[in-house]
Amino acid sequence: MECISDVKAVLGEGPVWDAREQAVYWVDIPEKRVFRWSAGGGARTIEVDRHICSLLPRAAGGFVGGGYDGFLDIAPELTATVIADPEPDLPANRFNDGKVDRAGRFWAGTMDRHEREASGSLYRLDADRSWTRIDSGYRVTNGPAFSRDGGTMYHTDSARQTVYAFDLAEDASASNRRVHLQFGEGDGYPDGMTVDAEDCLWIAFWDGWCVRRFSPAGERLAELRVPAQRPTSCAFGGPDLDQLFITTASRDLTAEERAGQPCAGGLFMTSPGVTGLAEPLFAG
């Protein structure tokens, strides 16, 4: 495993492979930075004027995302405008992780910025820019991720160390929420995740020093050690989708901890031996 971009992000998050550009994008949420890396062009840091918590490529160009103040329309040059704020009554909340499902809809969760209150919800943004609240009562939302056939959605409450699964219908209704994976002391906290071409779930573990792979039935299949304490998310990319990109954080590490993991906050890349799925573009 190699650190390919030592950007020292405070809270590096949300890697996404943009097949149009053959590049991976990710964010540093509190520092208002977006990063871009490509094999031919190396890494680039872009200072932005809003807190962008996630960004996903959009079919019409640019990106869709979530921020501190709602759903965001993000132009190719990374200027962002608010599409809608579903939580004007919760000023301490912000969006966190987000993903596009197999049908081109954007799903993202909110959370209390201070990670104390269970005030977070999961939302869906449709192509017509209308939004729907799907579920509530989360402390730290993460994910989501979608099965290969689009019929199952995974969503995480990191603070509760729980990954939930939902049945996802063609009309985008989500039902039958159940505990898919439950973790405990010493496991780390399940964070961002993705699904591979064999329908297995890859999860980054904050304070777990690793990314783990699970079968659709929840069986642990593999563990990739990461030379940083706080992996935050992962995404497949590369021309053949056979590279796994892993974002990490340096937030709240002591000086001694930083000395032991000098690339904390960087972007890592490895070849895990399986391929990912081409991620759909947001249809709106």
N, C-alpha and C positions, 0 to 999 in steps of 0.2 A: 504494500500500500504506500502510495506516494502523496506527499503534500504538493499539489501543483500550483497553489496560489496562497501564499502566506500573507493574507490580508489582515490578520489579527482582528477579526470581527469581534465585537462585544457579544452580539447575538446573531451569528450567521444562521440563516434559515432559508427554506423554500427553494431548493435547487430545482430547476426545470430545464430540460433539453429543448432548445428551439431548433427543430430540424431544418427550418428555412435558412437559418444562419449557420448551422452546424456549430452551435455554441451553447454553453450552459450559462444561465442567469441565476443569481441568488441575491439575497438582501442582508443588510445589517439593520435590524428593525430600529433600535433606539438611536442609532447614529445617522439615520437618513442617508444611507448609502446603498447603491445597487452595484453589483459586480457582474462582469461578463468575462468568460474565458473561452478561448477556442484553441485548438491544437496549433493552428498556424499563426494566430495573433497574440497568444499569451493572455494575460489578465489586464482588465481595465476597471478602474473604480470611477463611478459616476455619483457625484453629490446631487441629491434631489431635494426639492423644496417641501416635501411631505414625508411623513412616516409611512413607508410602504411595507406592509407585513407579508404580502405575497404578491406574485405577479405571474400570470399564465398567458401564453401567446393567444392572440385573437385572430379569427379567420380574416377579418377585414384589415388586419395590420395593427401593430402595437400590442397592447396587453390589457387584460382585465385583472383586477386585484382587490385586495382589502387593505384598509389603512386604519389610522386612529379615529377617523371621522366617517367611516362608511365604505361602501363599495366604490371602487375607483376605476375610471377609464384612463388608461396610461398610454400616452402617445409613443411612437417609436423612439423619440428623443427623450422619453422618460419623464415628461411633464404630466402631472396627474390632475384630474378633476373628479369631483364627487358625483357619482351616479345617484346614490340614495343613501341616507343614513337610517338604518332600521332601529336604532336605539338612541334617539335624541334625549330620552329620559335617563340614560345611563352614561353620563359624561366620563366616568372612570373606566369604562369598558373600551376595548379596542378589538379589531379583528386580529386573528392570529393566522394559522395555516389555512390554505385553500387549494382546491384541485378542480379540474374539469372532468366531468364524467364521460362515458363512452358516447353519449348523445350530444355533447357540446354544451352542457349546462355547468355553471360555476357554483361550487359548494364551498362555504367557508364558515368557520366558527369564530365567536367572540369570546372574550375573557376579561376578567378584572385585571387591570394593569398591575395591581399590587399582589395579585395571586392569593387573595384572602377570601373573597366572596364567591359563592357558586352562582354568579350572575351571568354566565356565558350561555350562548345559544348557538345552534347550528342553523344556517340559512342556505337557501338555494336562490341563485340569480339566473333567470331564464333569458333566452335570446332577445325577448322584447323588453328587457331591462326591468321587468317586474320581479319582486322578491317574495319569498315565503319563509316564514319561520318553521323549521322542521322539528326541533327538539330543544329543550332548555334544561337548566340546572347543572351546567358544567363549571368547573373551576379553571382548568387550563385545557382548552380545546386543541386538538392536533389531528393531523391527517387532513381530510379523509383520504381513502384509497378505494379503488373499485375493482371488483373481480373482472376476469377476462371477458365474460359474457355480459357484464354490466348489471347483473341481477343481484349482486351483493355489494353493499357499501360498508366499509370499515371506518369507524370514527373513535377517537381516543379522548379520554380525560386523563391527562398525564398525571395530575396531582393525585388522582385515585388509583393510578397504575393499572388502569382498565382500558381494554380495547373492546368496543362494542361492534356488533354486526347488525345490519338492517337488511330486510328484503327491499329491493328497489324495483318498482314496477315501471312499465313502459311509459306511463303518464307522469313519472318522476315522484310518485308518492312513495314514502319510506315507511315501513311498518315492521312489526315483530322485532323491536330492539331487544337484543340479548347480549349477555357477556360472552365475548368470543375468547378473550385471553385475560387472565388476571395474574398480576405479578406482586411480589412482596419484597421483604427486606433483602438487600444485597443484589437485587436484580437490576437496579436502575429504574428510570422512569421512561415508559414508552413515549416516543415523540413522533416526529414525522415518519411517513412510510410510503411504500410503493408496492406494486404487484408486478411479478415477472411473467414471462411468456408461458410458464408452467403453472400459472395461477397461484403461485406462492407469495406470501406477504413478507416483505422486508421492512423491519422496524429499527430505527435508530434509538439508542437508549442513553438518555441524559444521565450522567453520573454512572454509566454502565461501561464506558470505554469500548463500546461495541455496536455492531449492527447484527441483528439476528434474523434468520429466515424461518418461516413457519408454513406448514402445509395448510390447505383449505380447511382441514379438520382440526387445526390448532397444534399439530405436532411440531416440536422444535427440530429443525433439520440441520441448521448450520449456524455458526457464529464467526463473524469477522472482527478481529480485534482492531481497534482504532487507536492510534497514538495520541489521543486527546480524550480527556475525561468526559467531555460533554458533546457527543454527537447529537445533532438536532434533527436531521432529515437526510433522505437519500433519494436519488433518481437515476434511472438508467439513461445512457446517452452514448454518443459516439456514432460513427457512420453505420455500424452494425448493431447498435444498441447493446453492446456487450461490455460496456464500461459502467461501473457504479460510482456516481459522484456523491460524496458525503460532506455535508456542511457541519461545522462545529462552532462552539461558543467559548469565549474566555471570561464571561461574566462571573464576578464574585470569586475568582480564583485568587488564592494567596500568592505572595511572591514566591514562596517555596514551590507551590504547585505549578506556577508558570515556568519556573526553572526546569521542572521535570517534564514539561510538555511544551517546548518552545514554539510549536506550530498550532497551539490551541487558537481557535478562531479562524483557522485556514480551511481551504477546500481540499479534500482528499479524493483520490481516484484509485480504483482497483479493478481487476478483471475477475469477477466471481465465478466464472465458468458457466453462467446461464445468461440469457438475453432478456431484455425488457420488452415492454409493449410500446408501440408508437402512441404517444399521448395526443388525444384529440385537441383541436383548437376550440376556443370559446366561440359559439355560434353568433353571439350578439354583436 
